[in-house]
Amino acid sequence: MSRAAQGPRHDVADLGLAPAGRRGIEWAERDMPVLRSIRERFAREAPLAGLRVSACLHVTTETANLVRTLSAGGADVVLVASNPLSTQDEVAAALVRDHGISTFARRGEDDGTYYRHIMAAIDHAPHITMDDGADVIGVLHGERREMLDGVIGGTEETTTGIIRLRALEAQGGLGFPVVSVNDADTKHLFDNRYGTGQSTVDGLLRATNVLVAGRRAVVAGFGWCGRGVASRLRGMGANVIVLEVNPLRALEAVMEGFQVMPVAEAARVGDIFITATGDVNVLRGEHVAVMKDGAILANTGHFNVEIDLPALAALAESVTEVRPSVQEYRMADGRRIHLLAEGRLLNLSCAEGHPASVMDMSFANQALSVEYLAREGAGLERRVYAVPRRIDDEIATLKLASLGVEIDALTDEQLAYLASWEQGT
Ligand SMILES: NC(=O)c1ccc[n+]([C@@H]2O[C@H](COP(=O)([O-])OP(=O)(O)OC[C@H]3O[C@@H](n4cnc5c(N)ncnc54)[C@H](O)[C@@H]3O)[C@@H](O)[C@H]2O)c1
């Protein structure tokens, strides 16, 4: 059988799920007008013709629309999961069956399968990589270094990936230029804050159906994600306590009216704990040891390292799955501590990730950054680059237009005034 007759290479749970996936992808597309307008232009101009793209992203309806956009631009795309629990199997099926995109992702895949899928992205011999957590770039810089020269550039979606890539850059080890999509204003100011804020609370509710009002919710980290989660929990009536290590951000949290205290103190009083730091072992065994019976622990940071899971397991006499995605750790003294989604990203594991409207901007940044690398990547150095300002401005302008919001433009007089130093009092 010819390759075309077999369809694209893939490893997905069930191609029979494709109709549900197609409906989900179309539903998301309605709320992604910026990406749609980019796709229409890409289809006319084919700026990615002849390029192989390896994308390692959460396999969701919104990502499907991004991948369709790249494909419309002429790219030959392979998509693999960036997290074992976030794959929407029906979307993976629709991508293969309806859109002809090579997809390797199964919800709940084990570590071996996850790694095999990453290798499928590597074996695609990409000109451009797209990461959410730097896994593809990590393998290319580790065991497949001979492929580095073939890569024009990469994009990185999230804070945690950028931290890893900047560390690599600082050691002089980055093998190709990478665009930090996360640092675009139209990404982190909206996606991390409003997207993570809403969808993390959504994940908490779907997993537990707990009443938030009146509870003490502890949010670790007051970065872009943490402040989104904290403000949404407050909006639902929780008494929110913020944990921070950065004095400026702690001060912002205080001025926003949140209680701020050390983790050791919060551990004793919290009912719900959500980590959003990008850091390791924020909630440790000594904290679990003093938590209240019934405390709920969850993480919305990138990796499942923010809660010390081995320490939690060591303290427990038994572990039972009491609801889907809710594990009850029973302590020797009878206390029950509830861990959600095995400590993985709560919003993607227990809900549907960010709403399409906010991913519209994040993925518009991804699509335009891939186009930027295709055009200008060869002239860039092996560094982490910001998304060019003009891309950020273009996305904000398109988003406002799609919302039907008009704004003023500076008059000539105002332009001259703002550009001068002579005019004083
Ligand atoms: N769930 C999602 O969909 C989603 C979306 C975007 C980003 N992320 C991830 O969420 C994490 C946070 O991202 P961000 O953009 O908010 O980052 P950020 O850098 O803006 O904020 C992180 C904050 O955590 C604080 N912090 C670090 N260690 C701490 C500790 N031990 N105790 C208390 N506070 C601590 C830092 O001082 C900082 O203010 C990252 O891992 C990122 O990749 C997740």
The ligand as an ORCA input file, in Angstrom:
! r2SCAN-3c Opt
* xyz 0 1
  N      -1.390     25.210     33.505
  C      -1.146     25.847     32.385
  O      -1.897     25.765     31.431
  C       0.039     26.750     32.311
  C       0.014     27.865     31.440
  C       1.135     28.688     31.404
  C       2.241     28.397     32.209
  N       2.241     27.280     33.004
  C       3.355     26.917     33.890
  O       3.065     27.451     35.180
  C       4.280     27.722     35.876
  C       4.290     29.195     36.321
  O       4.274     30.026     35.166
  P       4.204     31.607     35.289
  O       4.125     32.142     33.900
  O       3.194     32.022     36.303
  O       5.689     31.880     35.872
  P       6.233     33.164     36.634
  O       7.710     33.087     36.547
  O       5.517     34.402     36.145
  O       5.742     32.923     38.155
  C       6.226     31.929     38.998
  C       6.230     32.535     40.411
  O       6.486     31.497     41.355
  C       7.327     32.030     42.375
  N       8.015     30.938     43.052
  C       9.097     30.208     42.643
  N       9.431     29.310     43.572
  C       8.539     29.438     44.594
  C       8.369     28.779     45.825
  N       9.190     27.791     46.214
  N       7.350     29.189     46.628
  C       6.528     30.181     46.255
  N       6.640     30.846     45.087
  C       7.638     30.473     44.266
  C       8.261     32.946     41.606
  O       8.859     33.907     42.482
  C       7.322     33.591     40.592
  O       6.747     34.792     41.059
  C       5.387     27.349     34.901
  O       5.771     26.016     35.156
  C       4.708     27.452     33.546
  O       5.377     26.690     32.567
  C       1.144     26.477     33.087
*
